[in-house]
Amino acid sequence: MQNSFQIPPEQSEAAVREIEAAIDSWFVETMHHSPVSRATDIFNHVRVAVDVLKARLAALLQEQ
């Protein structure tokens, strides 16, 4: 489903950076010093998943 409004590229890029920073902040608050952080394979898997999520959200914003 396509929205009928357009976000200027500079605002889209700023929004992507803001969302990525918020996700990274959440990751640090949630995962560091948790049991997940002590299991390297699990931590790395979750980190990759978070990076994929950030990329998908950035792509969605850039489609606007």
C-alpha positions in Angstrom: 0.0 0.0 0.0 1.5 3.3 -1.1 1.0 6.5 0.8 -0.3 9.6 -1.1 2.3 11.9 0.4 6.0 12.3 -0.3 8.7 12.8 2.3 11.6 15.0 1.0 14.8 12.9 0.7 16.6 15.0 3.3 13.8 14.4 5.9 13.7 10.7 5.0 17.4 10.4 5.6 17.1 12.2 8.9 14.2 10.0 9.9 16.2 6.9 9.1 19.2 8.1 11.2 16.8 8.9 14.1 15.1 5.5 13.9 18.5 3.7 13.7 19.7 5.6 16.7 16.6 4.8 18.7 16.9 1.1 17.8 20.6 1.0 18.8 19.8 2.7 22.1 17.0 0.2 22.7 19.4 -2.7 21.9 22.0 -1.4 24.4 19.4 -0.9 27.1 17.7 -4.2 26.5 20.5 -6.6 25.6 23.7 -5.5 27.3 24.1 -7.0 30.7 21.3 -9.4 30.0 21.6 -13.2 29.8 21.6 -12.8 26.0 24.8 -10.8 26.2 26.6 -13.7 27.8 25.7 -16.2 25.0 27.8 -15.0 22.1 26.1 -17.0 19.4 22.6 -15.8 20.5 23.8 -12.2 21.0 25.3 -12.1 17.5 22.1 -13.6 16.0 20.0 -10.9 17.6 22.4 -8.2 16.6 22.2 -9.3 12.9 18.4 -9.4 13.2 18.3 -5.8 14.6 20.5 -4.7 11.7 18.1 -6.3 9.2 15.2 -4.6 10.9 16.9 -1.2 10.6 17.5 -1.8 6.9 13.9 -2.8 6.3 12.6 0.3 8.1 15.0 2.5 6.2 13.8 1.0 2.9 10.2 1.6 3.9 10.9 5.3 4.8 12.8 5.8 1.5 9.8 4.5 -0.5 7.6 7.3 0.9 
